[in-house]
Structures are given as structure tokens and as C-alpha cells.
Amino acid sequence: MEFSGLQKTSLLDYPDKVASVLFTPGCNLHCAYCHNWEIATNPQPPFLQEATVLEILERRKKYIDAIVITGGEPCIHKELPKFLVKLKGQGFFVKIDTNGFYPEVLEECLNHVDYIALDIKTCLEKYSQLGGQDTSNLQKSIELLKMGKTPYEFRTTIVPEIVTLQDIEQIGKLSEGSKAHALQQFISENAPEAHYQKLQRYTPEIIKEFADKLSRYTEKVILRI
């Protein structure tokens, strides 16, 4: 595999663990507010090669507990499951961030990860605004996690216009019965489109309303605001 970048230390990306974060290039969606849009839509070399990454991580074992693989979208890379085996062989906890559009690859990964965060970005009807015309694979991935044994969370970034209180109702029904669902604040500064850079973020009070509605459908609502 090739990677667009490596963040050596993160205290935020893996719950209760110190992690390094790997960024994979490319994505199937085109979210106009994506804070990693450079590597998602137009990844440029030089790329980090797999062997180099494994060497760096081996040297960092005394400092970190876990590896988070995010993107872009990691599951567009069919070699991902084999790479996960190598990470587990080094003794790391492993987490994947995914948009859920590749359930077959995700299923291959389940035996080699310790935690999965799956983004439910909005209601199904609005996914066409993000480049997701067919959401059937997303729905398969959601059910795959709900029925499986791998610890997971669903998460939704609260982007004004993309996520409304009415949308939260539909998102909750989509993920109904889930173990945990995180709501996280929208970061506007690095959005690729000027419109989203200027959007006024939801206040914590409004997000609390979203959380109250979502709590009807999930065992635990996590707020990252």
C-alpha cells in the first residue's frame, strides 16, 4: 500500500489510546466540506511506501498503542486487509475510519481490526450531493457492523445544510440498534468550497437537541464538540 501521510502521535483518533494515524489517498465521495480534501480528491506524490511505514511504526512501539487508518477512504484499497495483518503482527491495536461504501473489503478487515468508525454523513436522500448515488453498499456495511462482534461507532459530522434535525431522525432510523453513535463538530476552515468555509457552525445547544433525538435509536451518544 501507499500512504499520503503519517501523523506520528494522536490522542484523539482512537478512544483511550495513543495512536499513530495513517492517511490513505483517494476517495469515492466528493464532500464539499471535507477537511482532508487534498488527499481525498487529488492525492499527489511523494507517497509513503508500505515497507517504510512499517519500519517507522516499529520504531514507535514504545510511544504508541494503536494505529488508525483513515483517508480519503481506506477501503478503496483492496490490499488493505493484508496490510492490517502486518500491523496486528507488530502488536498494535488497529482502527479503521470508513464511509461504508465497500462492505466486501470491510468484511475482510473485521478479523484484523479492534475498532471501526463508520461515517453516516447525512440521510440517504442527500448522499447524491456528496457523490454517493447508490447507498445500498452503505446500508450493507451498517448492518454488517450492527450484527458483528467488532467494536464500532457510527459517527456524523454536524455540517449545517447537510445535516438538519429532520435528517438526524432519518440517520437514527438507519443506525437503529447501534452500540454507539458520535456527533462531531464541523471544522470549516479547510473546506474546499468557500461556501462551507463561511457557514456558521451549529451551537452546542443545537447539537444537544440532535443528540437527544438520536438517543432514541442508539445505546450511547458521544458528543465531540
C-alpha positions as CSV (number, residue, x, y, z in Angstrom):
1,M,0.0,0.0,0.0
2,E,0.9,3.6,-0.4
3,F,0.0,6.4,2.0
4,S,-0.4,10.2,1.7
5,G,0.8,10.9,5.2
6,L,1.6,9.8,8.7
7,Q,0.7,11.6,11.9
8,K,3.1,10.2,14.5
9,T,1.0,10.9,17.6
10,S,-2.7,11.4,18.2
11,L,-4.6,11.4,21.5
12,L,-8.0,11.9,19.8
13,D,-8.4,9.4,17.0
14,Y,-8.5,6.1,18.9
15,P,-10.7,6.0,22.1
16,D,-8.5,5.9,25.2
17,K,-5.3,5.0,23.3
18,V,-2.2,6.8,22.0
19,A,-2.1,6.3,18.2
20,S,-0.3,7.0,15.0
21,V,-2.6,7.9,12.1
22,L,-2.1,6.8,8.5
23,F,-3.8,8.6,5.7
24,T,-4.7,6.7,2.5
25,P,-5.0,8.6,-0.8
26,G,-8.2,8.9,-2.8
27,C,-11.9,8.6,-2.0
28,N,-15.1,7.6,-3.9
29,L,-17.1,10.5,-2.4
30,H,-16.7,14.2,-3.0
31,C,-17.8,16.1,0.1
32,A,-17.5,19.8,-0.4
33,Y,-16.7,20.3,3.3
34,C,-14.0,17.6,3.6
35,H,-11.1,18.7,5.8
36,N,-8.8,16.2,4.1
37,W,-9.9,17.1,0.6
38,E,-6.4,17.4,-0.8
39,I,-5.6,13.7,-0.3
40,A,-9.2,12.6,-1.0
41,T,-9.7,14.2,-4.3
42,N,-6.3,15.0,-5.7
43,P,-3.6,13.0,-3.9
44,Q,-0.1,13.9,-5.0
45,P,3.3,12.2,-4.6
46,P,5.6,11.6,-2.9
47,F,3.7,8.7,-1.2
48,L,4.9,6.8,1.8
49,Q,5.6,3.1,0.8
50,E,4.3,0.3,3.0
51,A,7.7,-1.0,4.0
52,T,8.8,2.5,5.1
53,V,5.6,2.9,7.1
54,L,6.1,-0.4,8.9
55,E,9.6,0.4,9.8
56,I,8.6,3.8,11.2
57,L,5.8,2.2,13.3
58,E,8.0,-0.5,14.6
59,R,10.4,2.2,16.0
60,R,7.5,4.0,17.6
61,K,6.1,1.0,19.5
62,K,7.4,2.4,22.8
63,Y,5.4,5.5,22.3
64,I,2.0,4.4,20.8
65,D,-0.6,1.7,21.5
66,A,-2.6,1.8,18.3
67,I,-2.7,2.6,14.6
68,V,-5.6,4.5,12.9
69,I,-6.1,4.2,9.2
70,T,-8.2,7.0,7.7
71,G,-8.3,8.9,4.5
72,G,-9.5,9.6,2.0
73,E,-11.3,6.2,2.1
74,P,-9.1,3.3,3.2
75,C,-11.4,0.6,1.8
76,I,-10.9,1.6,-1.8
77,H,-7.6,-0.1,-1.5
78,K,-8.1,-3.9,-1.9
79,E,-4.8,-4.6,-0.3
80,L,-5.9,-3.1,3.0
81,P,-6.8,-6.4,4.7
82,K,-3.3,-7.8,4.1
83,F,-1.7,-4.7,5.5
84,L,-3.8,-5.0,8.6
85,V,-2.5,-8.4,9.2
86,K,1.0,-7.0,9.2
87,L,0.0,-4.3,11.7
88,K,-1.5,-6.8,14.0
89,G,1.7,-8.9,13.7
90,Q,3.5,-5.9,15.1
91,G,1.3,-6.0,18.2
92,F,-0.8,-2.8,17.6
93,F,-4.4,-2.1,18.2
94,V,-5.9,-1.2,14.9
95,K,-8.8,1.1,14.0
96,I,-10.3,2.0,10.6
97,D,-12.3,5.1,9.6
98,T,-14.6,4.3,6.7
99,N,-17.5,5.8,4.8
100,G,-19.0,2.3,4.4
101,F,-19.3,2.1,0.6
102,Y,-17.1,-1.0,0.3
103,P,-18.8,-3.7,2.5
104,E,-16.8,-6.6,0.9
105,V,-13.5,-5.1,1.8
106,L,-14.8,-4.0,5.2
107,E,-15.9,-7.6,6.0
108,E,-12.4,-8.9,5.1
109,C,-11.0,-6.4,7.6
110,L,-13.1,-7.4,10.5
111,N,-10.9,-10.2,11.8
112,H,-7.9,-7.9,11.8
113,V,-9.1,-4.7,13.5
114,D,-10.1,-3.8,17.0
115,Y,-12.3,-0.8,16.3
116,I,-14.2,0.7,13.4
117,A,-15.7,4.2,12.9
118,L,-18.2,4.3,10.1
119,D,-19.4,7.7,8.9
120,I,-23.1,8.2,8.3
121,K,-22.8,11.6,6.7
122,T,-26.5,12.5,6.3
123,C,-29.8,11.0,5.3
124,L,-29.8,8.6,2.4
125,E,-31.6,11.1,0.1
126,K,-28.8,13.7,0.4
127,Y,-25.9,11.4,-0.4
128,S,-26.2,12.3,-4.0
129,Q,-24.9,15.8,-3.0
130,L,-21.7,14.0,-1.8
131,G,-21.2,11.9,-4.9
132,G,-22.9,8.8,-3.4
133,Q,-25.7,8.0,-5.9
134,D,-26.3,4.4,-4.8
135,T,-26.3,3.9,-1.0
136,S,-27.1,0.2,-0.9
137,N,-23.5,-0.7,0.0
138,L,-23.5,1.8,2.8
139,Q,-26.6,0.1,4.2
140,K,-24.9,-3.3,3.9
141,S,-21.9,-2.0,5.9
142,I,-24.1,-0.6,8.6
143,E,-25.9,-3.9,9.1
144,L,-22.6,-5.7,8.9
145,L,-21.3,-3.8,11.9
146,K,-24.5,-4.0,13.9
147,M,-24.7,-7.7,13.5
148,G,-21.0,-8.4,14.1
149,K,-18.7,-8.6,17.1
150,T,-16.1,-6.0,16.3
151,P,-16.4,-2.8,18.4
152,Y,-17.6,0.1,16.4
153,E,-19.1,3.5,16.4
154,F,-21.2,5.3,13.8
155,R,-20.4,9.0,13.6
156,T,-21.9,12.0,12.0
157,T,-20.2,15.4,11.4
158,I,-22.8,18.1,12.0
159,V,-22.5,20.2,8.9
160,P,-25.2,22.8,8.5
161,E,-27.4,22.2,5.5
162,I,-26.1,18.7,5.1
163,V,-27.4,17.6,8.5
164,T,-30.6,19.1,9.9
165,L,-32.8,18.0,12.8
166,Q,-35.0,16.2,10.3
167,D,-32.0,14.4,8.8
168,I,-31.0,13.2,12.3
169,E,-34.3,11.4,12.6
170,Q,-33.6,9.5,9.3
171,I,-30.0,8.9,10.4
172,G,-31.2,7.5,13.7
173,K,-33.6,5.1,11.9
174,L,-30.8,4.0,9.6
175,S,-28.5,3.1,12.5
176,E,-31.2,2.0,14.9
177,G,-30.0,-0.5,17.5
178,S,-26.3,0.6,17.3
179,K,-23.9,0.4,20.2
180,A,-22.6,4.0,19.9
181,H,-23.1,7.0,17.6
182,A,-20.9,10.0,17.8
183,L,-21.8,13.5,16.8
184,Q,-18.8,15.7,16.0
185,Q,-18.5,19.4,15.3
186,F,-17.9,20.6,11.7
187,I,-14.5,22.2,11.0
188,S,-15.0,24.8,8.4
189,E,-11.5,26.3,8.0
190,N,-10.1,23.8,5.5
191,A,-13.3,23.1,3.5
192,P,-12.5,23.1,-0.3
193,E,-15.6,25.2,-1.2
194,A,-15.8,28.8,0.0
195,H,-19.5,28.4,0.9
196,Y,-18.7,25.8,3.6
197,Q,-15.8,27.9,4.9
198,K,-18.3,30.7,5.7
199,L,-21.0,28.5,7.2
200,Q,-21.9,29.3,10.8
201,R,-21.4,26.1,12.8
202,Y,-24.2,24.7,15.0
203,T,-24.1,25.8,18.6
204,P,-23.5,23.2,21.3
205,E,-27.1,23.8,22.4
206,I,-28.5,22.8,19.0
207,I,-26.2,19.8,18.8
208,K,-27.6,18.7,22.2
209,E,-31.0,18.7,20.6
210,F,-29.6,16.5,17.8
211,A,-28.2,14.2,20.5
212,D,-31.5,14.0,22.4
213,K,-33.3,12.9,19.2
214,L,-30.5,10.4,18.2
215,S,-30.5,8.9,21.7
216,R,-33.8,7.2,20.9
217,Y,-32.1,4.9,18.4
218,T,-28.7,4.1,19.8
219,E,-27.4,2.8,23.1
220,K,-24.9,5.6,23.5
221,V,-24.5,9.1,22.0
222,I,-21.0,10.5,22.1
223,L,-20.5,14.3,21.7
224,R,-17.3,15.6,20.2
225,I,-18.0,19.4,20.1
